[in-house]
Amino acid sequence: MNITEFGMPLVGTLSPNENSAALAEKITSFLNENSLDEVQEYFERMKALMSCYQCALLEVETKFKVLNEQFSLNHERNPIESIKTRMKSSESIREKLQRRNLPFSFDSLDKIYDIAGIRIICSFVDDIYMLADCLLKQDDVRLIERKDYIANPKENGYRSLHLIIEVPIFLQDAKRLMKVEVQLRTIAMEFWANLEHKLRYKKNLPGDVAMLTAEELTQCAQMSAQLDLKMQKVRDVIENA
């Protein structure tokens, strides 16, 4: 079954000039080519897959909450400020498959590593590496990919530690390995990334304005990095006093 039409939202496949009549025609054509049983089977399979990703997020979130609790007992502070989880939208998945020239199939979905994502906001930079090391030492966590944008920031100044991991989830009658993207940032990194996204997301700026704002945002990222270092030095002084 082709998920170009079903699986990703049908509305997302319409051009701007198409209307509800065109959508109805697409649905009718699809149903003529596929039985209702096949359609239902496809949706059930997709629903089950997305549920598995949700379960994987719960597993990883619990791991970080346990680490945070354990650290607070030993050091009287919490390294984690907040935890955010998200599932990639069907439209974003479809666009990513198109960018990679991958066919719309369940096999292709397994090559998209960030369908399930979790973001860990930390107090200090060294908390990021400590938590990442603790996570990766767990015997049921397998590291697939690591990108350190803290040691090597992106050109625009973006900083974060990205991990693609694989964790097992235990279903009613099966065990399944699922991939999750983990992003670890400080409060300052999160602040900069959120504002940068709001300022530049899908805005077609003139060339000179785009260049100027890019330079300003890069400088802001550098100032943010300096703030992280200063705050960590202050904490070290207090803890060693």
Buried (B, 14 or more C-beta within 10 A) or exposed (E): BEBBBBBBEBEEBBEEEEEEEEBEEBBEEBEEEBEEEEBEEBEEEBEEBBEBBBBBBBBBBEBBEEBBEEBEEEEEEEBBBEBEBEBBEBEBBBBBBEEEEBEBBEEBBEEBBBBBBBBBBBBBBBBBBBBBEBBBEEEEBBEEEEBBBBEEBEEBBBBBBBBBBBBBBEEEEEEBEBBBBBBBBBBBBBBBBEEBEEEBEEEEEEEEEEEEBBEEBBEBBBEBBEBBEEBBEEBEEEEEE
